[in-house]
Amino acid sequence: MDYNSIYKNKNLFGTEPHWLVRKILKYKKSGTVLDIGAGQGRNSLFLAKNGFEVTAIDTSAEGIKKIQESVARDGLSVETEIADINGFKFEKQYDVIVVLFALQHLIKDDVPVLLEKINGHTALYGLNVVAAFTTEGDFYKLQRNRKYFYPAPGQLKETYKDWNVLEWEEKQSTAFQKDKEGRQLKNLTSFLISQKR
Ligand SMILES: C[S@@+](CC[C@H](N)C(=O)[O-])C[C@H]1O[C@@H](n2cnc3c(N)ncnc32)[C@H](O)[C@@H]1O
C-alpha cells in the first residue's frame, strides 16, 4: 500500500482517535508514549492533547508531515521520526507503546523479535496497546504470499500471558478497501491493552 500518495490527498483514518486508544486514559493519565506506525497521527495527537509526551514514528514521510502540521497548528508537542520500526533504536523505556493496525505490514518472522523489543522497552506497569488483523479475514486471505504477520485468533493475548491483560476483544472490523464485487473487506481483529508486571 502506497501510504505516501494516499496521505498526500486525504486524511485516511480521520481525526478522531481509535476507541482502543481512548481507553488508555482509564489506566494512565500521563507518561511517555511511542506510537509505532502512527499514520497521520489521530492517536498521537489525542494522547499529546491529553498530557502524554508522545513520539510518533512511521515510514511514511507524508504521514509524519501531516502530524507535524497538526502539532504546529494545535500548539502541541510531539516528537516525530520517519523511521522503519525494524531499524528503530529504542533508547528509553516508554510508559505506553501503541501499535495500531501496523503489524500486517511487517514480515512474519520479524514480529516476535520486535514484540520482545517493545516489551523490553515498556516501563514496569506500562501499557502495550495493540490492534491487529488476524488470519480470519479478507486481508490475510487475499495476500499473494503469506509473508506478513497476521496472528491467529487468540494469539496476541497468549503472547501477553505474563502481563495483566486489561482489555481484550476480538471482533469483525470493516476496512475501507473493497473487493472486485465492491464489497468492503472484513477482518476478525484483535484489540489488546496489556500492562507489564
Ligand atoms: C493502517 S495504517 C495505521 C495508522 C495508525 N496507526 C492509525 O491507526 O491511524 C499503518 C501505518 O503503518 C506504517 N508502517 C508500515 N510499515 C511500517 C514500518 N516497518 N515501520 C513503521 N511504520 C510502518 C504505514 O506507513 C502506515 O502509516
The ligand as an SDF file (V2000), in Angstrom:
LIG
                    3D

 27 29  0  0  0  0  0  0  0  0999 V2000
   -3.1150    1.0950    8.5950 C   0  0  0  0  0  0  0  0  0  0  0  0
   -2.0050    2.4110    8.9360 S   0  0  0  0  0  0  0  0  0  0  0  0
   -2.4280    2.7590   10.6120 C   0  0  0  0  0  0  0  0  0  0  0  0
   -2.0630    4.1460   11.0400 C   0  0  0  0  0  0  0  0  0  0  0  0
   -2.3110    4.4770   12.5160 C   0  0  0  0  0  0  0  0  0  0  0  0
   -1.7270    3.5070   13.4240 N   0  0  0  0  0  0  0  0  0  0  0  0
   -3.7700    4.6230   12.8040 C   0  0  0  0  0  0  0  0  0  0  0  0
   -4.3510    3.7390   13.4240 O   0  0  0  0  0  0  0  0  0  0  0  0
   -4.3450    5.6560   12.3850 O   0  0  0  0  0  0  0  0  0  0  0  0
   -0.4450    1.5810    9.0750 C   0  0  0  0  0  0  0  0  0  0  0  0
    0.7480    2.5180    9.1750 C   0  0  0  0  0  0  0  0  0  0  0  0
    1.9290    1.7590    9.4540 O   0  0  0  0  0  0  0  0  0  0  0  0
    3.0060    2.3620    8.7320 C   0  0  0  0  0  0  0  0  0  0  0  0
    4.0840    1.3630    8.5820 N   0  0  0  0  0  0  0  0  0  0  0  0
    4.1010    0.2910    7.7550 C   0  0  0  0  0  0  0  0  0  0  0  0
    5.2480   -0.3900    7.8910 N   0  0  0  0  0  0  0  0  0  0  0  0
    5.9770    0.2620    8.8390 C   0  0  0  0  0  0  0  0  0  0  0  0
    7.2680    0.0390    9.4250 C   0  0  0  0  0  0  0  0  0  0  0  0
    8.0290   -1.0030    9.0420 N   0  0  0  0  0  0  0  0  0  0  0  0
    7.7020    0.9130   10.3600 N   0  0  0  0  0  0  0  0  0  0  0  0
    6.9460    1.9810   10.7220 C   0  0  0  0  0  0  0  0  0  0  0  0
    5.7120    2.2390   10.2090 N   0  0  0  0  0  0  0  0  0  0  0  0
    5.2370    1.3940    9.2790 C   0  0  0  0  0  0  0  0  0  0  0  0
    2.3780    2.8090    7.4290 C   0  0  0  0  0  0  0  0  0  0  0  0
    3.1430    3.7910    6.7660 O   0  0  0  0  0  0  0  0  0  0  0  0
    1.0170    3.3110    7.9040 C   0  0  0  0  0  0  0  0  0  0  0  0
    1.0420    4.6930    8.1960 O   0  0  0  0  0  0  0  0  0  0  0  0
  1  2  1  0
  2  3  1  0
  2 10  1  0
  3  4  1  0
  4  5  1  0
  5  6  1  0
  5  7  1  0
  7  8  2  0
  7  9  1  0
 10 11  1  0
 11 12  1  0
 11 26  1  0
 12 13  1  0
 13 14  1  0
 13 24  1  0
 14 15  1  0
 14 23  1  0
 15 16  2  0
 16 17  1  0
 17 18  1  0
 17 23  2  0
 18 19  1  0
 18 20  2  0
 20 21  1  0
 21 22  2  0
 22 23  1  0
 24 25  1  0
 24 26  1  0
 26 27  1  0
M  CHG  2   2   1   9  -1
M  END
$$$$
